[in-house]
Amino acid sequence: MAENMDRPLIEVKDLKQYFNINTGVFKTRPLKAVDGVSFDIKKGETLGLVGESGCGKTTVGRSILHLYEPTSGEVWYNGTKVEGKAAIKNFRTKATMVFQDPYSSLNPRMTVADIIGEPLDVHRMCSNKKEREERILELMDHVGLNSEHASRYAHEFSGGQRQRIGIARALAVNPDFIVCDEPVSALDVSIQAQVINMFDELQDKLGLTYLFIAHDLLVVRHISDRIAVMYLGHIVELADAAEIYERPLHPYSKSLMSAVPVPDPKIARANKRIVLTGDIPSPLNAPSGCAFRTRCPYATDACAQAVPEFKEASTGHFVACHRVGEIN
């Protein structure tokens, strides 16, 4: 029994997601959007996934749910490998997604009741119309929507209300795990706080587990138990949220954390901003060895030779850097 309690709810092992891109007549090259990512998430935990735009964060979330069929690698749910059509269908009753854009992720031709009720219909989770209606109203109540909203259409709502509809839809199948793909990035700052607090309340109330994808480091720090930092398809650092903010070990993480705004002007002036030179390389032409070496101030010739191993530098703090011992 203790073994089951310690087992992660979600395990991702060496996940790779390559897309073939046309580069000429009958010629293609693999774009390595995700290149060998591994992590686990415990039940009731929130893992934050951060990084610059285009680093592969959203692709990780979609690949876990098999919205994109992974090129290789494994996804395990509660000790069982998610493999084959039946297993994937069953997994999607336990794992859902809240999408980034509350405008394009809702069908404009469907009422709120039908949008929220669609997963119930797909997975045949209600035995009659009355049970379906009661469940929809219960879900709307969970996310702070009124019952009279049920017959309206998505265009009649603000961005924050639309995202609440998307969250209610994600909760419809009573999942254990939700991939939150930048769920507040399209919202006003005042609305962001409300939605983030709602995610916290729902987690406590329903025992949810989150993969929270974002590029706003303050938002991620507020909601996450642990944080993984991603760069060009690789996870370069993973640690407890407080640990990674106070003691980042990877040069890329150091640069990200130095950019986090501090409300105290004296501390802000004392902090030194670490500015990276150069642009992010294209995933079509990723550097050999360490993906970050072309922008790293500590890079040596050895960094071009081999991909750094993702290993534990201290208890629970993992990092992928050849020179982690020298630069910290």
VMD Tcl script that draws the C-alpha trace (Angstrom):
set ca {
  {0.00 0.00 0.00}
  {2.84 2.37 0.89}
  {4.37 1.58 -2.48}
  {1.22 2.83 -4.25}
  {1.22 6.03 -2.18}
  {4.81 6.80 -3.22}
  {4.22 6.04 -6.89}
  {3.88 9.14 -9.12}
  {0.50 9.73 -10.76}
  {2.13 10.73 -14.08}
  {5.51 9.50 -15.35}
  {7.04 10.75 -18.60}
  {10.05 8.78 -19.80}
  {12.36 9.98 -22.61}
  {9.49 11.65 -24.51}
  {10.35 12.75 -28.04}
  {8.14 14.61 -30.49}
  {9.55 15.23 -33.97}
  {7.67 16.84 -36.84}
  {8.81 16.30 -40.43}
  {9.24 19.65 -42.20}
  {9.43 19.96 -45.99}
  {12.77 21.51 -47.00}
  {12.60 20.93 -50.74}
  {11.21 18.63 -53.40}
  {10.66 15.24 -51.69}
  {12.98 16.34 -48.87}
  {12.07 16.53 -45.21}
  {13.95 17.21 -41.98}
  {12.84 16.45 -38.43}
  {11.99 19.44 -36.26}
  {12.81 18.23 -32.76}
  {10.13 20.02 -30.74}
  {10.63 17.74 -27.71}
  {13.86 15.78 -27.49}
  {14.14 13.29 -24.64}
  {12.09 14.79 -21.79}
  {11.59 12.85 -18.54}
  {9.81 13.82 -15.31}
  {7.12 12.63 -12.92}
  {4.26 14.32 -11.07}
  {2.94 13.09 -7.73}
  {-0.76 12.97 -6.92}
  {-2.04 16.36 -5.75}
  {1.12 18.15 -6.92}
  {1.51 21.03 -9.38}
  {4.55 20.88 -11.64}
  {5.26 24.19 -13.36}
  {6.86 24.03 -16.82}
  {8.55 27.26 -17.91}
  {10.70 28.48 -20.79}
  {10.79 30.87 -23.73}
  {8.18 30.73 -26.49}
  {8.90 27.92 -28.92}
  {10.86 25.75 -26.47}
  {8.34 22.87 -26.66}
  {6.25 23.37 -23.49}
  {2.84 23.07 -25.16}
  {4.04 20.14 -27.27}
  {4.98 18.27 -24.08}
  {1.47 18.74 -22.69}
  {-0.25 17.70 -25.90}
  {2.04 14.69 -26.36}
  {1.31 13.45 -22.82}
  {-2.41 13.43 -23.66}
  {-1.67 11.87 -27.08}
  {-3.24 14.82 -28.91}
  {0.06 14.47 -30.78}
  {1.16 10.85 -31.09}
  {4.66 10.82 -29.52}
  {7.56 9.94 -31.84}
  {9.00 7.83 -29.02}
  {9.06 7.60 -25.25}
  {6.54 6.47 -22.67}
  {3.73 8.01 -20.62}
  {2.61 6.16 -17.49}
  {-0.55 6.89 -15.52}
  {-0.80 5.54 -11.97}
  {1.71 2.78 -12.71}
  {0.14 1.72 -16.03}
  {1.65 2.50 -19.41}
  {-0.63 4.54 -21.69}
  {-0.40 2.57 -24.93}
  {-2.98 1.51 -27.51}
  {-6.38 3.01 -28.41}
  {-8.30 1.56 -25.46}
  {-5.70 2.74 -22.92}
  {-5.56 6.23 -24.47}
  {-9.37 6.54 -24.43}
  {-9.48 5.46 -20.78}
  {-6.61 7.86 -19.95}
  {-8.59 10.76 -21.42}
  {-11.31 10.20 -18.81}
  {-8.62 10.74 -16.15}
  {-6.53 13.44 -17.85}
  {-7.78 16.59 -19.61}
  {-6.50 19.95 -20.82}
  {-7.28 23.64 -20.36}
  {-6.20 25.44 -23.52}
  {-4.35 28.73 -23.79}
  {-6.78 30.76 -25.88}
  {-10.27 31.06 -24.37}
  {-11.48 32.59 -27.65}
  {-10.52 29.92 -30.19}
  {-10.87 26.84 -27.93}
  {-14.66 27.17 -27.56}
  {-17.08 26.32 -30.38}
  {-19.01 29.54 -31.24}
  {-22.00 27.51 -32.51}
  {-22.54 25.68 -29.20}
  {-24.20 26.92 -26.03}
  {-22.24 26.87 -22.77}
  {-24.26 23.83 -21.64}
  {-23.34 21.91 -24.79}
  {-19.65 22.91 -24.59}
  {-19.38 21.68 -20.99}
  {-21.57 18.66 -21.69}
  {-19.65 17.47 -24.77}
  {-17.11 15.34 -22.80}
  {-20.03 13.78 -20.90}
  {-21.62 12.81 -24.24}
  {-18.39 11.53 -25.80}
  {-17.58 9.28 -22.84}
  {-21.28 8.45 -22.13}
  {-21.01 9.48 -18.50}
  {-24.67 10.37 -17.95}
  {-27.53 7.89 -18.18}
  {-30.29 10.43 -18.89}
  {-30.92 14.07 -19.78}
  {-31.73 15.14 -16.21}
  {-28.47 13.69 -14.85}
  {-26.57 15.48 -17.65}
  {-28.20 18.85 -16.84}
  {-27.51 18.47 -13.12}
  {-23.86 17.64 -13.77}
  {-23.45 20.66 -16.10}
  {-24.95 23.02 -13.49}
  {-22.69 21.49 -10.81}
  {-19.62 22.11 -12.99}
  {-20.69 25.68 -13.70}
  {-21.05 26.28 -9.97}
  {-17.52 24.91 -9.40}
  {-16.05 27.61 -11.65}
  {-18.26 30.52 -10.55}
  {-20.74 30.63 -13.44}
  {-24.49 31.13 -12.93}
  {-27.12 28.67 -14.14}
  {-28.63 31.29 -16.49}
  {-25.33 31.31 -18.41}
  {-26.03 27.75 -19.63}
  {-28.12 28.78 -22.65}
  {-25.78 31.53 -23.83}
  {-23.00 31.36 -26.44}
  {-19.26 31.85 -25.92}
  {-19.11 35.23 -27.72}
  {-21.39 36.73 -25.05}
  {-18.72 36.31 -22.35}
  {-15.51 38.06 -21.34}
  {-12.12 36.36 -21.64}
  {-12.07 35.38 -17.97}
  {-15.57 33.89 -18.16}
  {-14.68 31.98 -21.32}
  {-11.66 30.47 -19.60}
  {-13.97 29.41 -16.74}
  {-16.13 27.63 -19.33}
  {-12.99 25.86 -20.62}
  {-12.06 24.84 -17.08}
  {-15.58 23.50 -16.43}
  {-15.30 21.45 -19.65}
  {-11.96 20.04 -18.47}
  {-13.54 19.06 -15.14}
  {-16.54 17.35 -16.77}
  {-15.07 13.83 -16.82}
  {-13.98 14.16 -13.16}
  {-10.24 13.92 -14.02}
  {-7.29 13.34 -11.70}
  {-4.80 15.20 -13.90}
  {-5.12 18.44 -15.90}
  {-2.62 19.96 -18.33}
  {-2.99 23.73 -17.97}
  {-1.51 25.21 -21.15}
  {-0.79 28.88 -20.35}
  {-4.39 29.24 -19.10}
  {-4.04 32.87 -17.97}
  {-1.66 34.36 -20.56}
  {-4.52 35.77 -22.69}
  {-6.29 37.38 -19.70}
  {-6.02 40.78 -18.00}
  {-3.77 40.81 -14.92}
  {-6.68 41.33 -12.49}
  {-8.54 38.37 -14.02}
  {-5.37 36.24 -13.97}
  {-5.30 36.38 -10.16}
  {-8.93 35.22 -9.93}
  {-8.37 32.28 -12.27}
  {-5.13 31.23 -10.55}
  {-6.87 31.29 -7.16}
  {-9.68 29.20 -8.63}
  {-7.16 26.59 -9.82}
  {-5.81 26.44 -6.24}
  {-9.30 26.05 -4.75}
  {-10.29 23.34 -7.25}
  {-7.08 21.45 -6.51}
  {-7.84 21.43 -2.76}
  {-11.51 20.61 -3.28}
  {-11.18 17.90 -5.95}
  {-7.67 16.54 -5.29}
  {-6.39 17.51 -8.74}
  {-2.86 17.17 -10.11}
  {-1.59 19.83 -12.56}
  {1.06 20.26 -15.20}
  {1.03 24.06 -15.32}
  {2.66 25.42 -18.48}
  {3.48 29.14 -18.49}
  {6.10 31.75 -19.30}
  {5.09 34.13 -16.49}
  {7.54 33.20 -13.73}
  {5.60 34.94 -10.94}
  {2.43 33.02 -11.80}
  {4.34 29.73 -11.87}
  {6.00 30.41 -8.54}
  {2.64 31.15 -6.91}
  {0.92 27.93 -8.01}
  {3.72 25.33 -8.39}
  {5.21 22.85 -5.92}
  {8.10 22.05 -8.29}
  {9.31 23.80 -11.44}
  {10.92 22.40 -14.58}
  {12.84 24.78 -16.86}
  {12.78 23.94 -20.56}
  {15.05 25.08 -23.38}
  {14.92 24.03 -27.05}
  {13.13 20.73 -26.46}
  {15.11 19.74 -23.34}
  {14.44 20.09 -19.62}
  {17.59 21.72 -18.25}
  {16.63 22.02 -14.56}
  {14.00 20.64 -12.18}
  {13.62 21.44 -8.46}
  {11.24 22.65 -5.75}
  {9.74 26.06 -6.60}
  {11.49 27.90 -3.75}
  {14.80 26.16 -4.45}
  {14.88 27.02 -8.14}
  {14.11 30.70 -7.46}
  {16.63 31.07 -4.66}
  {19.40 28.81 -5.99}
  {19.18 28.18 -9.75}
  {22.11 26.06 -10.98}
  {21.78 26.08 -14.78}
  {23.01 29.24 -16.61}
  {19.69 29.50 -18.47}
  {17.68 29.25 -15.23}
  {19.92 31.92 -13.67}
  {19.10 34.28 -16.55}
  {15.35 33.58 -16.31}
  {15.24 34.12 -12.56}
  {17.23 37.35 -12.79}
  {14.43 38.75 -15.00}
  {11.69 38.20 -12.39}
  {10.48 41.65 -11.22}
  {10.95 42.44 -7.52}
  {8.48 44.85 -5.83}
  {11.15 46.38 -3.56}
  {13.09 49.04 -5.60}
  {16.22 48.75 -3.42}
  {16.45 44.98 -3.94}
  {15.59 45.41 -7.62}
  {18.50 47.86 -8.11}
  {20.90 45.53 -6.29}
  {19.91 42.54 -8.43}
  {22.02 42.04 -11.52}
  {20.13 41.17 -14.67}
  {21.81 38.36 -16.61}
  {21.26 39.18 -20.28}
  {21.78 36.37 -22.79}
  {23.42 37.11 -26.11}
  {22.22 35.76 -29.44}
  {18.89 34.26 -30.49}
  {17.39 30.87 -29.77}
  {18.60 28.43 -32.46}
  {15.99 26.83 -34.70}
  {14.91 23.33 -33.63}
  {15.62 22.39 -37.28}
  {19.29 23.29 -36.74}
  {19.81 22.57 -33.06}
  {23.43 22.83 -31.83}
  {25.40 19.66 -31.19}
  {26.00 18.66 -27.59}
  {24.36 21.04 -25.11}
  {21.46 22.89 -26.75}
  {22.19 26.03 -24.70}
  {25.91 26.28 -25.49}
  {25.53 28.91 -28.26}
  {24.18 31.42 -25.70}
  {25.97 30.22 -22.58}
  {28.72 32.44 -21.09}
  {30.39 29.35 -19.56}
  {30.45 27.14 -22.68}
  {33.66 25.32 -23.64}
  {34.61 23.02 -26.51}
  {33.54 20.05 -24.39}
  {29.95 21.36 -24.34}
  {29.72 20.79 -28.11}
  {30.78 17.15 -27.85}
  {28.02 15.52 -25.80}
  {24.51 16.21 -24.52}
  {24.81 16.84 -20.75}
  {23.27 14.21 -18.52}
  {20.16 15.25 -16.58}
  {21.28 14.31 -13.08}
  {20.64 15.06 -9.42}
  {22.97 17.83 -8.19}
  {21.45 17.83 -4.69}
  {18.43 16.13 -3.12}
  {15.49 16.65 -5.48}
  {17.39 19.21 -7.60}
  {18.15 17.96 -11.12}
  {20.19 19.81 -13.72}
  {21.65 19.15 -17.18}
  {24.98 20.99 -17.40}
  {28.55 19.75 -17.96}
  {30.01 22.49 -15.76}
  {27.40 22.72 -13.00}
  {29.99 21.97 -10.28}
  {32.43 24.66 -11.52}
  {30.03 27.59 -12.01}
  {28.08 27.30 -8.73}
}
mol new
graphics top color blue
foreach p $ca { graphics top sphere $p radius 0.5 }
foreach p [lrange $ca 0 end-1] q [lrange $ca 1 end] { graphics top cylinder $p $q radius 0.2 }
display resetview
